Amino acid sequence: VSVRCAKCGREVFKYLKIGEGQLWHCWKSRIIKDYSIRKGNEIRCQCGNLIGIDEGIYIKLIRSSYTW
């Protein structure tokens, strides 16, 4: 699955999604390619849009900031 920024449309991650349903968070071990910018525990797109928060073993995604 390709996770994209809702603001600019750039790809933020390539993610291996298992199962059906919504994408609420991304397990770090399943991220195949990472194009994000990290500032502390914040995960941002290259345009500066906040995509999610690093919670340790997963990234909690902010609902309105991404598409997939």
C-alpha positions in Angstrom: 0.0 0.0 0.0 1.2 3.5 -0.8 0.6 6.0 2.0 0.4 9.6 0.6 0.2 13.1 2.0 -3.3 14.5 1.8 -2.0 18.0 1.4 0.5 17.6 -1.5 0.0 14.0 -2.8 3.6 12.9 -2.3 4.3 9.3 -1.2 5.3 9.1 2.5 5.6 5.3 2.9 5.3 2.0 1.1 3.7 -0.2 3.6 2.8 -3.9 3.7 -0.8 -3.9 4.9 -2.2 -7.3 6.1 -5.9 -7.7 6.3 -8.9 -5.5 5.3 -10.2 -2.4 7.0 -8.9 1.1 7.7 -5.3 2.1 8.2 -5.1 3.5 11.7 -1.4 3.0 12.4 1.7 1.6 10.6 3.9 -1.1 12.3 7.5 0.0 11.7 8.6 -3.5 10.8 6.1 -3.5 7.8 7.3 -0.2 6.3 9.1 -1.1 3.0 10.3 2.3 1.9 10.2 5.5 4.0 10.3 8.9 2.4 9.2 10.8 5.5 11.1 13.4 7.5 11.4 12.8 11.3 11.5 15.6 13.8 11.7 14.1 17.3 8.7 11.7 17.5 6.8 13.5 14.7 6.6 12.0 11.2 6.2 14.6 8.5 5.9 14.7 4.7 8.5 16.6 2.7 6.1 19.5 2.4 5.9 19.8 6.3 2.5 18.2 6.8 2.3 16.2 10.1 1.4 12.6 9.1 1.8 10.8 12.4 3.4 10.3 15.8 6.1 7.7 16.6 4.7 5.5 19.4 7.7 3.1 19.6 6.9 0.0 17.6 4.3 1.7 15.5 3.4 5.1 14.0 0.0 6.4 15.0 -1.4 8.1 11.8 -3.4 11.4 11.9 -6.6 10.6 10.1 -7.0 13.7 7.8 -3.3 14.0 6.9 -2.9 11.0 4.7 -4.5 8.9 1.9 -3.8 5.4 0.9 
